[in-house]
Amino acid sequence: MEIDKLRFDYPEEPKILSLLAAYGMYASKYTLGLEFYKMLLAKDERSFDGNLGIANAYRAVGDDMKTYEYL
C-alpha cells in the first residue's frame, strides 16, 4: 500500500503522521489513529489536526474525559 511506503520513507514527517492517523480513524482502527495522533503531537503539540484528531480518537474509544483535554 502506498501509505506504508510514505511511512517508511518519511517516518517523522508530521503530514504523514496526520495522514496515517486519519486513515486509522476512517478505517475504524481507532487505537491506531490514536497512536499516530500521539506521535504527531509529540512533534507539534499545537497542531490543530493533531489536537482535534486525538480528541475524536479518544471519543471513539470511549474515553470521554481524555477527549476534553484536547478541545
NUBA-52399 format. One record per residue: x, y, z of N, C-alpha, C in turn; residue in one letter. Coordinates in steps of 0.1 Angstrom, whole numbers, plus 5000, padded with zeros to 4 digits. Layout:
// NUBA-52399
XYZXYZXYZa/...
***
This chain:
// NUBA-52399
500849885000500050005000500950125000m/500550224993501350354991501550425004e/500650425013500750495026501850425034i/502050295033503150235040504550275035d/504650295022505850345016506150485021k/505150575022505350705027505850705042l/505250615049505650595063507050555065r/507450465056508850415056509850525051f/509450595041510350705035510450825044d/509350865051509250985059508750955073y/509350875081508850835094508550945104p/509251055103509051165112508251285107e/507851275094507151395088505751405094e/505451525100504151545106502951525096p/503151565084502051555074501651405072k/502751325072502551175070501851115083i/502351165094501751115107500251145107l/499951265103498551315103497751225093s/498251205081497651115071497350975077l/498350915083498250785089497150785100l/497150885108496150895119494750905113a/494650985103493251005097492850865091a/493750795085493450665079492950575090y/493650575101493250485112491750515116g/491450645117490150685121489050645110m/489350675098488450635087488250485085y/489250415089489150265088488650205101a/488150285110487650235123488650165131s/489950205129491050145137491450255146k/490650285156490750405165492050405173y/492450285178493650285186494850315177t/494850275164495950305155495950455153l/494750515150494650665148495250735160g/494850685172495250745185496750745186l/497450635183498850625184499550725174e/499050735162499650835153499350975157f/498251005162497951145167498951175179y/499251075187500151105198501551135193k/501951055182503251085176503251225170m/502151265163502151395157502251505167l/501551485178501551595189502851595196l/503651485196504951485202505851575193a/505651575180506351665171505951805171k/504651825173504051965172502851965181d/502952005194501952005203500752105200e/501052195191500052295188499352265175r/499552145169498952105157497452105158s/496752175150495252175150494752045147f/495251985136494751845132495051745143d/496251755149496651665159495751675171g/495451795176494551815188493151775185n/492551815174491251775171491151625168l/492051575161492051435158492151345170g/493051385179493251295191491951305200i/491351425200490051435208489051335202a/488951335189488051245182488351095184n/489651065185490150935187489750885201a/490050975211489650935224488150915226y/487350995219485950985219485550855213r/486150815202485850685195486150565204a/487150575212487550455221486850465234v/485950565236485150575248485750645260g/486850715258487550795269487150935268d/485950965272485451105271486151205279d/486651175291487351265299488651305292m/489351215286490551245279490351335267k/489151315261488751405249488751545253t/488251585264488151725268489551795270y/490551715273491951765274492451835262e/491951785250492451835237491551925230y/490451965236489552055229489752195234l/
***
